[in-house]
Amino acid sequence: MDSDLRRAVVVTLGELGRSDDWRDRADAGHSLAAFAEMPDAAELLLGLVLDRGDTFVTRRTAESLLRRKDTAGLTIVASALAVANDNHADYIHTAIFDAFSIFADDLDEALRICDALSGDADDRVARGARRLHESLAEIDPVLRPA
């Protein structure tokens, strides 16, 4: 893995994420989600989940992070959810449902990760993880293991 190239991609996508065009910001959020484990990307992603200009950016970025189905993605969404206004929270909840309403195994793993994150030393992550857990717990997935 070439960490210099990865950092360069994050920097470039960060610039795209500061565009005045909502489409650019949504594309940046979607693409940056692949780099969510990198600290520089995490801050940029948090800003895009809480985008002030367009809630499509919020939904697209949140869904991309959630579809990672891992601690890095769920941590950023939880951090955003802890401070999101009602409008942003609605779009984040839609992304949660879209990402976890199909497979029970994915939902169960996300609930497990949220349980762990609810004890995080960062109060914002812990609060957001509890909110995220509540949203996940309301989902009745379509497909369950046989």
C-alpha positions in Angstrom: 0.0 0.0 0.0 1.4 3.4 -1.0 0.6 5.7 1.9 1.9 8.8 0.0 -0.5 8.2 -2.9 -3.4 7.5 -0.5 -2.7 10.8 1.3 -2.6 12.6 -2.1 -6.0 11.2 -3.0 -7.4 12.3 0.3 -6.1 15.8 -0.2 -7.5 16.0 -3.8 -10.9 14.6 -2.7 -10.8 17.1 0.2 -10.5 19.9 -2.3 -13.4 18.5 -4.3 -15.4 18.3 -1.0 -15.0 22.1 -0.6 -16.5 22.8 -4.0 -19.5 25.1 -4.3 -21.2 22.5 -6.4 -23.2 20.0 -4.3 -22.5 17.3 -6.9 -18.8 17.6 -6.4 -19.2 17.4 -2.6 -21.4 14.3 -2.8 -18.9 12.6 -5.1 -16.1 13.6 -2.7 -18.0 12.1 0.2 -18.8 8.9 -1.6 -15.2 8.5 -2.7 -13.6 9.6 0.5 -15.5 6.9 2.4 -13.0 4.4 1.0 -10.3 6.2 3.0 -12.3 6.6 6.3 -9.7 4.9 8.4 -7.2 7.7 7.6 -7.4 10.6 10.2 -7.3 13.3 7.5 -10.2 11.7 5.6 -12.2 11.3 8.8 -12.4 15.0 9.5 -13.3 15.8 5.9 -16.0 13.1 5.9 -17.5 14.4 9.2 -17.9 17.8 7.5 -19.5 16.3 4.5 -22.0 14.2 6.5 -23.0 17.5 8.1 -22.9 19.5 4.9 -24.6 22.9 5.3 -25.3 23.3 1.6 -27.3 20.2 0.6 -28.7 17.3 2.4 -28.0 15.0 -0.6 -24.3 15.4 0.3 -25.2 14.2 3.9 -27.2 11.2 2.7 -24.7 10.1 0.0 -21.7 10.4 2.3 -23.4 8.8 5.3 -24.6 5.9 3.2 -21.1 5.4 1.7 -19.6 5.3 5.2 -22.3 2.9 6.5 -21.9 0.5 3.5 -18.3 0.0 4.6 -19.9 -1.9 7.5 -16.9 -1.3 9.7 -15.7 0.6 12.8 -14.2 3.5 10.8 -17.4 4.2 8.9 -19.7 3.8 11.8 -17.5 6.0 14.0 -17.8 8.9 11.6 -21.5 8.5 11.2 -21.9 8.2 15.0 -19.9 11.4 15.5 -22.1 13.3 13.0 -25.3 11.9 14.5 -24.3 13.2 17.9 -24.3 16.8 16.8 -26.7 16.7 13.8 -29.7 18.9 13.6 -33.0 17.3 13.0 -32.9 17.8 9.2 -29.4 16.2 8.9 -30.4 13.4 11.3 -33.4 12.5 9.1 -31.1 12.0 6.1 -28.6 10.1 8.2 -31.4 7.8 9.4 -32.5 7.2 5.8 -29.0 6.2 5.0 -28.9 3.9 8.0 -32.1 2.1 6.9 -30.9 1.8 3.3 -27.5 0.3 4.3 -28.8 -2.2 6.9 -32.3 -3.2 6.0 -31.4 -6.2 3.9 -29.1 -8.6 5.7 -29.5 -9.5 9.3 -25.9 -10.4 9.7 -24.8 -6.9 8.6 -27.2 -5.4 11.0 -26.1 -7.6 13.9 -22.5 -6.7 13.2 -23.3 -3.0 13.1 -25.2 -3.3 16.4 -22.1 -5.0 18.0 -19.8 -2.2 16.7 -22.2 0.4 18.1 -22.2 -1.4 21.5 -18.4 -1.1 21.6 -18.4 2.5 20.4 -20.9 3.5 23.1 -18.1 3.2 25.6 -15.7 5.3 23.5 -13.6 7.8 25.4 -14.8 10.5 23.0 -18.1 11.6 24.4 -19.4 12.6 20.9 -18.6 9.2 19.5 -20.2 7.5 22.5 -23.4 9.6 22.3 -23.7 9.2 18.6 -23.1 5.4 18.8 -26.1 5.2 21.2 -28.3 7.1 18.8 -27.1 5.0 15.9 -27.7 1.8 17.9 -31.3 3.0 18.6 -31.9 3.6 14.8 -30.4 0.2 13.9 -32.5 -1.6 16.6 -35.7 -0.4 14.8 -34.7 -2.1 11.6 -36.3 -5.4 10.7 -34.0 -6.8 8.0 -35.4 -8.6 4.9 -33.0 -11.6 4.9 -32.1 -13.6 7.9 -29.7 -16.6 8.1 -31.4 -20.0 7.4 
